[in-house]
Amino acid sequence: MRPEQIYSTAVVARMIGVHKVTLVRWLLAGRLAEPRRSSFGGQVLRLWSERDLARAKAFKDANYRLATVKGRGVPGRRRKRQKDRTGARERKS
């Protein structure tokens, strides 16, 4: 029987492709179930199992779409103004 793999919050965040702070915010907001906690030298650490990792990845995949290359599809990103047929740029109204 193989021993269970345990990950830190930073490693899990890197593995699923989000920032550590984002992962902690999901936990604090109750959007994601808390992993097991343990105390080492006065610090409380979250210990993520393979099951916790799979749950975090599934949550991210279900709730967040991936940004495409060069920022296309990212909300709030401006697009370049198109030139009209005369070569002049369109004006913002």
C-alpha positions in Angstrom: 0.0 0.0 0.0 1.4 3.4 -1.1 1.6 6.2 1.5 -0.7 9.1 1.0 0.8 12.1 -0.8 0.5 15.4 1.2 0.8 18.9 -0.4 1.1 22.4 0.9 -1.3 25.2 0.0 1.3 26.8 -2.2 2.0 23.6 -4.1 -1.7 22.9 -4.6 -2.2 26.5 -5.9 0.7 26.0 -8.4 -0.6 22.6 -9.5 -4.1 23.9 -10.3 -2.9 27.2 -11.8 -4.0 29.9 -9.4 -2.2 32.1 -6.9 -1.9 30.9 -3.3 -3.9 33.9 -2.1 -6.8 33.0 -4.4 -6.9 29.5 -3.0 -6.9 30.8 0.5 -9.8 33.2 -0.3 -11.8 30.4 -1.7 -11.3 28.5 1.6 -12.1 31.5 3.8 -15.3 32.3 1.7 -16.5 28.7 2.1 -16.4 28.1 -1.6 -14.0 25.1 -1.2 -13.9 22.6 1.7 -11.0 23.1 4.1 -8.3 20.4 4.0 -7.0 18.8 7.2 -5.0 21.1 9.4 -2.0 20.3 11.6 0.2 22.3 13.9 4.0 22.3 13.5 6.1 24.4 15.7 3.3 26.8 16.6 2.2 27.2 13.0 -1.0 25.8 11.7 -0.7 24.3 8.2 -3.2 23.0 5.7 -2.3 19.5 4.6 -3.8 18.8 1.2 -4.4 15.1 0.2 -4.8 13.9 -3.4 -8.6 14.0 -2.8 -8.4 17.7 -1.7 -6.3 18.5 -4.7 -8.8 16.9 -7.1 -11.7 18.8 -5.4 -9.8 22.1 -5.8 -9.0 21.4 -9.4 -12.6 20.5 -10.1 -13.8 23.7 -8.4 -11.5 25.8 -10.5 -12.4 24.1 -13.8 -16.1 24.4 -13.1 -16.0 28.1 -12.1 -13.2 29.7 -14.0 -12.5 29.7 -17.7 -8.9 29.9 -18.9 -7.5 33.0 -20.4 -6.4 32.6 -23.9 -3.1 33.7 -25.5 -2.3 37.5 -25.5 -5.2 38.3 -23.1 -8.0 37.6 -25.5 -11.1 36.6 -23.6 -10.0 38.2 -20.3 -12.7 40.6 -18.9 -11.7 44.2 -18.7 -9.0 44.0 -21.3 -9.2 46.7 -24.0 -9.2 45.8 -27.7 -7.3 47.8 -30.2 -9.4 50.2 -32.3 -9.9 49.1 -35.8 -8.9 51.2 -38.8 -11.6 52.1 -41.2 -11.2 51.7 -44.9 -9.5 55.1 -45.4 -6.8 54.2 -42.9 -8.0 56.6 -40.2 -8.7 55.2 -36.8 -12.2 55.2 -35.6 -13.0 57.7 -32.9 -14.5 56.7 -29.6 -17.9 58.2 -29.1 
